Amino acid sequence: MNNKFDALKDDDSGDHDQDQGSPKDSEKEKIEEDDKEQNTSKKKMVVPGAGEHPLQYNYTFWYSRRTPGRPASTQSYEQNIKQIGSFASVEQFWRFYSHMIRPGDLTGHSDFHLFKEGIKPMWEDDANKMGGKWIIRLRKGLASRCWENLILAMLGEQFMVGEEICGAVVSVRFQEDIISIWNKTASDQATTARIRDTLRRVLNLPPNTIMEYKTHTDSIKYVCLFVFYYFSLTPLSFQNEKACIIKH
């Protein structure tokens, strides 16, 4: 990757006084405690190592797997999705990626997610809720190559849409595989068109490839209808899950 990336900075501050005092002191203490929490949060963020090549954003790998056929509630989806780890540099990315199984070798109903650090791969996340995703359905055997090309293009800032990109997903299914890239603003047609054209280029897609853009609000509506239909045909003993659904 030949892109130039901005270095990430991490601001640390010292410990804060915990003495009790007057109301003004208490107010000051609260402010200092808030600052301490924020600084602790910053300390937990990954940073590039010495001599490493920093990425423009930090990213996190996630993995999820579930039994197909039954819809998953928000709670069960959050419990099922597992964080693999975060990285801030090219070298840190390769340390994760070189040890990860390739999508084409996954079995069952499995997903890999790569999202900017701090963004959960969920429709309801603040960074995602007004956005959408480009979806490409692949015949079996293409997922590994397409996934690698997609995430390298994303990490290398090839989409050229500022902060619009949230993350990418590869979904392994029984008869086909699906890759998607998520962005923040579904209503920005110029941006979604640029993402589509870049996606077609970096994946070297044939001209007749079908690409579908779906907003997250439409996805939620569709799944809620599916859940309503599912539970209407399911015995009452199984109807104890929440009706708010997160993912197809």
CORFENSUL-V198528 format. One record per pair of residues at least 24 apart in sequence whose C-alpha atoms are under 7 Angstrom apart, sorted by the first residue. I is the first residue (numbers start at 1). J is the second residue. Records with the same first field share a line. If there is no record, write none. Layout:
I = J / J
This chain:
1 = 156
3 = 156
5 = 54 / 55 / 56
6 = 54 / 55 / 56
7 = 54
8 = 47
10 = 42
12 = 39
13 = 39
46 = 86 / 87 / 88
47 = 88
48 = 88 / 89
52 = 89 / 91
53 = 89 / 90 / 91
54 = 88 / 89 / 90
55 = 88 / 89 / 90 / 155
57 = 88 / 116
58 = 87 / 88 / 116 / 117
59 = 86 / 87 / 88 / 114 / 115 / 116 / 117
60 = 85 / 86 / 87 / 114 / 115 / 116 / 117
61 = 85 / 86 / 113 / 114 / 115
62 = 112 / 113 / 114
63 = 111 / 112 / 113
64 = 110 / 111 / 112
65 = 109 / 110 / 111
66 = 109 / 110
67 = 109
68 = 109
71 = 227
72 = 245
73 = 241 / 242 / 243 / 244 / 245 / 246
74 = 244 / 245 / 246
86 = 117
102 = 144
103 = 143 / 144 / 172
104 = 141 / 143 / 144
106 = 172
108 = 173 / 174
109 = 172 / 173
110 = 171 / 172
111 = 169 / 170 / 171 / 172
112 = 169 / 170 / 171
113 = 168 / 169 / 170
114 = 167 / 168 / 169
115 = 166 / 167 / 168
116 = 166 / 167
122 = 246
123 = 216 / 246
127 = 184
128 = 183 / 184
129 = 216
130 = 184 / 185 / 186
131 = 183 / 184 / 185 / 186 / 215 / 216
132 = 182 / 183 / 184 / 185 / 186 / 214 / 215 / 216
133 = 180 / 181 / 182 / 183 / 213 / 214 / 215
134 = 180 / 181 / 182 / 211 / 212 / 213 / 214
135 = 178 / 179 / 180 / 211 / 212 / 213
136 = 178 / 179 / 180 / 210 / 211 / 212
137 = 176 / 177 / 178 / 179
138 = 176 / 177 / 178
139 = 176 / 177
140 = 176 / 177
143 = 177
146 = 203
149 = 202 / 203
150 = 202 / 203
153 = 202
159 = 195 / 198
161 = 191
186 = 215
223 = 248
